[in-house]
């Protein structure tokens, strides 16, 4: 049975963006390792890592995953849905 932790909306509101709660959505295995390393080293934050239980592939190499995580949110060229959406228009 999975446990659910409820985080008050006031902690993740626009005024408090990134000051208390940080939410991470790593897309592959190496990015998950990089995010976990970052979260375990951080202090004074509630870090939420959203990851699946199924095995996932390592799309990015270890160095590329660290670079991707240090930059922040990004779009993977060649893997984004924006190209497919643009073709249908």
Backbone bond lengths (Angstrom), bond angles and torsions (degrees), N, CA, C in turn:
res aa  C-N    CA-C-N  psi(-1)  N-CA   C-N-CA  omega(-1)  CA-C   N-CA-C  phi
1 X - - - 1.446 - - 1.525 108.94 -
2 X 1.296 116.65 131.50 1.464 121.76 -179.36 1.515 110.68 -83.12
3 X 1.326 115.46 142.47 1.458 118.83 175.07 1.513 109.43 -93.71
4 X 1.280 115.68 147.91 1.454 121.49 179.61 1.523 107.85 -119.92
5 X 1.321 114.97 126.60 1.454 120.23 177.11 1.513 107.11 -106.48
6 X 1.316 116.65 122.47 1.461 120.20 -179.99 1.529 109.19 -91.64
7 X 1.329 115.06 125.13 1.456 121.40 178.47 1.518 107.44 -104.67
8 X 1.329 117.90 124.18 1.464 119.79 -179.85 1.533 111.37 -57.77
9 X 1.310 115.99 138.05 1.470 121.29 -178.66 1.521 111.84 -60.05
10 X 1.310 117.52 -27.21 1.465 119.93 -179.87 1.522 112.11 -64.91
11 X 1.334 117.92 -23.81 1.460 120.85 179.79 1.525 112.60 -80.14
12 X 1.336 116.82 -20.59 1.463 119.39 -178.76 1.530 111.59 -117.57
13 X 1.310 116.68 21.43 1.466 120.93 179.88 1.526 109.90 -74.96
14 X 1.330 116.18 171.23 1.461 121.05 -179.04 1.520 112.61 -60.81
15 X 1.330 117.71 -34.52 1.458 120.23 -179.09 1.526 111.26 -68.03
16 X 1.318 116.99 -31.40 1.460 122.12 -177.09 1.526 112.47 -102.94
17 X 1.321 118.24 13.95 1.465 122.80 -172.40 1.532 111.63 -49.92
18 X 1.324 116.30 113.33 1.454 122.03 175.66 1.505 116.34 75.76
19 X 1.326 118.25 1.79 1.458 120.15 -178.51 1.521 112.45 -85.46
20 X 1.325 118.08 -30.36 1.459 121.42 -177.74 1.515 111.03 -122.41
21 X 1.333 117.14 -53.76 1.463 122.02 -176.17 1.525 109.28 -109.77
22 X 1.335 114.92 131.96 1.465 120.62 175.61 1.517 107.88 -123.29
23 X 1.332 115.99 129.59 1.464 121.90 -177.28 1.528 108.22 -111.38
24 X 1.334 116.19 129.76 1.463 122.41 -178.67 1.519 109.56 -119.55
25 X 1.342 116.32 138.08 1.467 123.09 179.24 1.534 108.55 -126.79
26 X 1.325 118.50 74.93 1.461 119.62 -177.05 1.528 111.92 -68.40
27 X 1.344 117.70 130.21 1.462 120.72 -174.89 1.524 115.54 -83.75
28 X 1.340 118.73 -16.77 1.461 119.54 -179.65 1.530 110.26 -146.70
29 X 1.330 116.50 178.91 1.460 121.69 -172.68 1.530 112.56 -65.11
30 X 1.319 118.72 -46.41 1.463 120.39 -179.03 1.521 112.32 -67.75
31 X 1.317 117.07 -34.98 1.459 120.31 176.17 1.528 110.15 -67.02
32 X 1.326 116.62 -36.77 1.467 120.50 175.96 1.525 110.82 -61.60
33 X 1.324 117.32 -42.14 1.461 120.67 177.94 1.525 111.55 -63.13
34 X 1.324 116.73 -41.57 1.460 121.09 178.91 1.522 111.42 -65.35
35 X 1.333 116.48 -43.23 1.463 121.46 179.08 1.537 110.17 -64.55
36 X 1.327 116.79 -44.11 1.465 120.45 179.62 1.528 110.57 -61.70
37 X 1.329 117.28 -42.18 1.463 121.36 177.57 1.529 110.76 -59.86
38 X 1.331 116.07 -45.36 1.472 120.83 179.09 1.532 111.08 -62.57
39 X 1.329 116.80 -45.65 1.461 120.67 -176.89 1.533 111.84 -66.30
40 X 1.325 116.93 -38.89 1.463 119.94 -180.00 1.525 112.20 -68.43
41 X 1.319 117.69 -24.26 1.461 121.34 178.99 1.535 112.50 -89.39
42 X 1.314 118.44 -18.06 1.461 120.81 -175.94 1.527 110.97 -77.62
43 X 1.303 115.33 157.40 1.464 122.60 179.59 1.528 109.29 -130.92
44 X 1.326 115.87 152.39 1.468 123.63 173.92 1.530 113.93 64.91
45 X 1.339 117.72 27.30 1.458 122.39 175.13 1.519 109.25 -133.13
46 X 1.313 115.43 154.94 1.456 121.10 168.05 1.518 104.97 -99.48
47 X 1.327 116.83 110.18 1.458 122.10 -178.72 1.517 109.56 -98.22
48 X 1.327 116.62 126.98 1.456 122.58 178.81 1.528 107.58 -115.57
49 X 1.336 116.07 117.04 1.466 121.11 177.61 1.517 107.36 -107.19
50 X 1.330 116.77 120.93 1.455 122.03 179.59 1.528 107.35 -101.53
51 X 1.339 116.20 113.15 1.464 120.82 -178.72 1.521 109.10 -144.28
52 X 1.310 116.22 151.45 1.455 121.40 178.97 1.515 111.81 -82.15
53 X 1.327 115.99 166.22 1.458 121.36 178.38 1.516 112.20 -92.17
54 X 1.310 117.67 -14.63 1.454 121.20 -178.86 1.528 110.31 -77.71
55 X 1.319 117.54 149.49 1.466 119.26 176.39 1.528 110.47 -59.57
56 X 1.328 116.24 140.44 1.458 119.70 178.27 1.521 109.18 -128.17
57 X 1.292 115.69 155.77 1.453 120.51 -178.42 1.522 110.69 -82.92
58 X 1.304 114.77 162.63 1.460 121.15 175.45 1.521 107.55 -97.89
59 X 1.307 117.33 97.61 1.461 122.24 -178.65 1.517 110.30 -76.32
60 X 1.327 116.04 -43.87 1.463 121.51 178.17 1.523 109.23 -96.05
61 X 1.317 116.62 148.12 1.449 120.85 172.11 1.523 109.69 -71.96
62 X 1.326 116.41 170.74 1.468 120.23 -176.82 1.531 111.59 -59.45
63 X 1.324 117.61 -48.29 1.465 120.95 179.92 1.522 112.62 -64.82
64 X 1.327 116.45 -40.37 1.469 120.68 178.95 1.524 110.96 -66.41
65 X 1.337 117.11 -35.33 1.471 120.71 178.48 1.525 110.69 -66.81
66 X 1.323 116.86 -41.53 1.471 120.17 178.12 1.522 110.14 -63.47
67 X 1.338 116.65 -42.73 1.471 120.44 178.82 1.523 110.70 -63.74
68 X 1.335 116.65 -43.97 1.467 121.13 179.04 1.526 110.82 -59.47
69 X 1.327 117.38 -43.28 1.468 121.03 -178.63 1.524 111.85 -69.99
70 X 1.317 117.55 -34.41 1.462 119.23 -179.15 1.526 111.93 -72.05
71 X 1.340 116.97 -28.73 1.467 120.97 178.17 1.530 110.45 -74.48
72 X 1.315 116.90 -37.61 1.458 121.07 -177.65 1.508 110.56 110.61
73 X 1.307 116.88 -151.14 1.462 121.00 -177.08 1.527 109.54 -66.02
74 X 1.314 115.99 143.11 1.451 119.54 -179.19 1.513 111.16 -157.93
75 X 1.333 115.40 171.62 1.456 122.16 177.21 1.516 107.52 -113.20
76 X 1.310 116.38 128.54 1.455 120.91 176.96 1.519 107.73 -82.17
77 X 1.311 117.20 115.17 1.462 119.83 177.95 1.525 109.02 -66.27
78 X 1.310 115.39 137.14 1.452 120.60 -177.91 1.514 113.50 90.14
79 X 1.315 118.11 -14.13 1.457 121.48 -179.18 1.533 112.49 -122.46
80 X 1.313 117.11 -2.42 1.460 120.80 -177.01 1.526 110.60 -83.92
81 X 1.306 116.79 153.45 1.456 122.33 179.39 1.528 112.00 -81.77
82 X 1.316 118.28 -8.03 1.467 119.73 -175.94 1.520 111.37 -63.94
83 X 1.341 117.63 -37.03 1.461 119.50 178.76 1.522 111.20 -64.20
84 X 1.318 116.79 -43.56 1.465 120.19 -179.61 1.525 110.40 -64.19
85 X 1.309 117.54 -38.80 1.468 120.52 178.99 1.519 111.26 -66.76
86 X 1.333 116.61 -38.55 1.453 119.95 -179.48 1.525 111.74 -67.23
87 X 1.323 117.44 -32.29 1.470 120.90 179.94 1.519 112.17 -68.24
88 X 1.335 117.35 -29.84 1.461 120.12 -177.14 1.516 112.96 -80.77
89 X 1.312 117.48 -11.63 1.472 119.98 -178.53 1.485 111.82 -83.56
